[in-house]
């Protein structure tokens, strides 16, 4: 059909001023505008009655002025009629570039695209041979349908889109990997930042502690310098005394050589004269030490030969705390604030006691040391060592010049609080000793041990006077009733005491009397505090501040405030008048001990981190 309509189409294009272009332009037009086709239409003659005339505007037939020519007007009318006829036939005119691809060109292009060069050569040689022989005519061959051309174009476009999709997927995968890597780096940097912040806070706290620790060293260094100068002076005096003693010994040796072998009793006269001469002369440190050692040995020998047991006092002086007037007592204080931290020990602090007359305190620790500390600066005045295991408790002598300590090495030691030397060691317990206390007369020391026994030691005869049996588990605490011969011993297993005061459901860690002695406070391993009326032998009140264990309880000097050191580091203050409980937060770990100052203005607590905190 396309071949038959080829000549009229060319004539129509020449009439309209259209012309065919080269084959390249035709291919571009087909790709750009799509395919056009010719359709054969049969026009039948219609009657004049049925013909519909179309009204033609006057503008289309306007003739320019001055050019009114009949021939030109007829030509214009004919052209208009031709155009109207073409429109009535609904003929779709092909584009000037819409030349379909013929079969031979399609096959050649397909073989070239597939790289089949040998097949292409055979096809061309045979094809053109047939054309030359006239066997095949080009018009009858036809052209490739437009659908194949569209398929090829769509196929090429599809391939290009697939390539673009592949590149986009690769870019998306790479972007996804970069995103995951960035998220991991973000999380790592966030964790690193948090760790750095925690380390910074820890370093700040350590720096603060080191500053306080360094500040506590300055007075100690000053005291050591003074001791160093004193020791240098003493060393010089000792060397002089040594030279003098060497001269005296050489003189005595020469005198002894002149004495006959017979019984000559002039030696005592020489000694007496020499002793009188020494009394008139200034006594040096070495000679003084030798004399004291001889005297102490003589005293010990005499005491062992004529050792007499001390007697418990019959006429005990009244308790001076009973005469305290309520009007003279200072108001109870609960608004304590942390004012200072003393870093004295490397291991947990087990006990703190306050000197009743001086601004000093004594602390015991699990590092086997006890220290005398000056207040309020916290400078160490004296350090005592001699125990081979941790220290559990300490107690001051009523005269305030001796100290009793007990330890995990099963011993109780007595110390000279002024010099720091050990005066006496009591051995008799088979397990660790938890607690010790002095009698008000100062001649007896009581101790409580893990071996389920309690012992009363005589300081003068240096032996155990009584061993108290009856407990079936560890005895954790012991204390004399103020200014009496009664002793209070709580049991660790049943919560019973010597006077049958029972009620705790868990092991009792500590118990103490009020200064007046009419009430007892106790705490157990579950944080329960109980107050007992010692005169009626009845419980007064039970207060649960657990579940953390209560390690120690102590009254202030007025007996109106009770402090408890808790296992969670909190110091609980109980107002015995109103029943309110106040909390002091400041320990970073477990609080082991707590004690009030004599005037009640300060509070001292020891923790498992080796520090003593001062609250005021």
Secondary structure, 3 states (H helix, E strand, C coil): CCCCCHHHHHHHHHHHCCCCCCHHHHHHHHHHHCCCCCCCCCCCCCCCCCCCCCCCCHHHHCCCCCCCCHHHHHHHHHHHHHHHHHHHCCCCCCCCCCCCCEHHHHHHHHHHHHCCHHHHHHHHHHHHHHHHHCCCCHHHHCECCHHHHHHHHHHHHHHHHHHHHHHHHHHHHHHHHHHHHHHHHHHHHHHHHHHHHHHHHHHHHHHHHHHHHHHHHHHHHHHHHHHHHHHHHHHHHHHHHHHHHHHHHHHHHHHHHHCCCCCCCCHHHHHHHHHHHHHHCCCCHHHHHHHHHHHHHHHHHHHHHCCCCCCCCCCCCCCHHHHCCCCCCCCCCCCCCEEEEEECCCCCEEEEEECCCCCEEEEEECCCEEEEEECCCCCEEEEEECCCCCEEEEEECCCCCEEEEEECCCEEEEEECCCCCEEEEEECCCCCEEEEEECCCCCEEEEEECCCCEEEEECCCCEEEEEECCCCCCCCEEEECCCCCCEEEECCCCCCCCCCCCCCCCCEEEEEECCCCCEEEEEECCCEEEEEECCCCEEEEEEECCCCCEEEEEECCCCCEEEEEECCCEEEEEECCCCCEEEEECCCCCEEEEEECCCCCCEEEEECCCEEEEEC
